Structure formats: C-alpha cells, structure tokens
Amino acid sequence: MEDISKMNIKTYVASGAINIEHIDHVENLFPGNPEVIASVLGGNSAKQKSLGDDDLRNIINIVLPKITSHRLWFAIIKVLMVKGYVAYDDFEGGKKLIERIYPAGYPNKFDSADLKKLHSDCFRLAPEHWTKESSPYKREAEFKQMYNLATEFQALFN
C-alpha cells in the first residue's frame, strides 16, 4: 500500500468556483490504466496537447471539405477541446485558434456564440459518447453529419 503522506495535494479555489484538488503523480494511483488517468485529469490534460499549428492545420485540411456549413466547425472545436488544444466550453478560444492557423481565412466562417449553443446535452461529452437521442439535433441526418465529422477528425490524432 502506498504511503499517502508523501503525496503532494494542493487545493485551488477560483473566485465563484468550487474547490478543485490537484494531485501530483496521479499516474501512481492507477498504474497502467490511461483511460482512468485521463478521466481523473480531465480531457484537457496538457499531456495530450503536442501538435503545432502547421500539424493541426494539416489534420484539419483532411476533413475541411466535409465542413459544408458553419455549424460543423463545432465538431472540430469539440475534438480540439477533448485533445487539450482548446479549454472546455471555450468556443471563442477555438475560433481564435482556427483564425491563427488559417491566417488567410477559412471556409464557412462561424460565430463562436452560435457554436456554444450546440454545447448541450450529449454534445458536452467527448464524441464517442454522443447519441442521437440525447443530442441537440432531432433530425438523424444532421446528427450523423456532426458525429461522423467529429469521430473522423478525432481518429486522425491517433
């Protein structure tokens, strides 16, 4: 049994927020189980973020022809959140990232506030947990287009 007295635990409190405990070396709590570690650390772990702007642009360029409407950028930004490139629920930060890696412009420009409206129900989760029944989309075709784009884009990171 590990001696927890040697564990470095810190509590951070932001104004208007709940207490969040940060445990150093959480990997030692669940050795060999990266899924549990990721859930403890959260999907936006800095360890996941590793690609530069050029590499991100190259990956987005693969799915860019499938972004046929401004709302489909939600799938791209959601995956960027899961992978740690954009903070959770920060669609304005996602827009700034897209604008930075596409300085000459990009197709189907979007409004970050409009995309944030989609961030509800199962769309608050990682794409692999999305279901049509619990999504903000009621029409199957719209849900499938968003889901397929998100899962295809996410697979490009593996």
N, C-alpha and C positions, 0 to 999 in steps of 0.2 A: 504494500500500500504506500502511495506517495505521501510524503510529509507536506501538507498544505501550508504549513507555517512559512515555507520557503517561497511560496507563490507570491508574485507581485500583483496585487489587486489595487486598482485605482478607481475612484468614483468621480465622474464628470457630471456637472449639473449646468445645463444651459438655462438661461432666463426663460421662464414659461414652459420648460420641458420637464420630463421625468428623469430620474436618476438613471444613468447608464454606467454599468460597471465594465471596465476594460481589464481583461485578464491576460497578462503576458504569458506566452508559451502555452496557449490553449491547445496547440497541437499535441502536447503531452497528455491531455485529458482523454483524447480519442485517437490513439496512435493507429495509423493505417486506414483511417476512415475519412477521406477528404470531403464526402458529402456532409457528414455531421459537422466537420470543422467549418465548412462554408456556411452552414445554417447558423452556427454559433457566431461566426464572424460577420455574417450578413453577406448578401450577394455583391456588395460594393467593396469588397476587400481590395486593398491596394495591390495585393499579391497577384490578382487576376489581370490587372492592367499592365500590358507590356508592349503593345504595338505603338509605333509612332504615327504621325499624321499621314505620311505617304502610304504606309501599310494599311491604315484604316481606309483611306480613300480607295486604294486598290481593291479591298474587300467589298466596300460599298459599291464600287463600279461594277462588280459582278452581278449584283441584284438591281442596280439602278434602272435598267429597262423595265423592271416589274413595278416600279414606283410610278404608277399611272395616275395617281391623284395625290393631292397634298396631304390627305389624312393617312396615307400609307407610310408616311415618314414616322408615324407612331411606332410601327414595328421595328424600324431601325433604331430609334432612340431608346425604345424599351430594352432591346438587346444590349445597347451600349450602357444602359443602367445596370443590367444584370452583370455585365463584364467589368464594371467599375470605371468606365470612361466618363460617365455622367452620374451625378448624385441622384439618388432615388427621388422621384417626383419633381426633378428639375428640368422641365422641358425648355425653359429659356436657356439654360446651360447647354442643353442638347442642340438647340438652334445655333448658339454661338460656336459650338464645336463644328457643326456642319458648315457654317459660314467660314470658319477658319480653314478647314481642309478643302473647301471649294471657293477660293477667293474670286474666281471668275464667274461664280454663280452656279446654281444647280437647278434641275428641272422641278416643277411643281412646288414652288416656294410655299412654305407653310407658316401658319400662325401658331406660336407655341401655346398660347392660351386655349386655342381650339383643340390642340392635341391633348392638353391637360384634362379637358373634359372627358376624353376617352379613358382616362386612367381611373377606371372604376371597376367594380365587380371583379371578375377573374383577371381582367387586364392589369390589375395591381400586382399580380403574381408574375413569375417567370413564364415565358411562352409555353413551356412543356406542361403547365398546369391549366392552360386555357381550355374552356369547354364552351360550346355554342350556347348551351342552356344558361350559363352564368355570365355570359359576355354582354357588353352594352349593345352589341349588334343582334338584331332579331332575325334578320334575313341570313340564311345559310351561306349564300354566295359571298356576301360581304365578310362574314366571319372567316370563311375558308381562305379568302384572298389575304386577309391580315395574318391569319395563323400560318399559312404556308410561307409567306414572305418572312415572318419572324423566325420560324424554325429553320428555313433555308439559310438565312443570314447568320443565325446563331451557329449552325453547323460549320460555317466557314472559319470559325475561330478554333476549331478542334484539329 
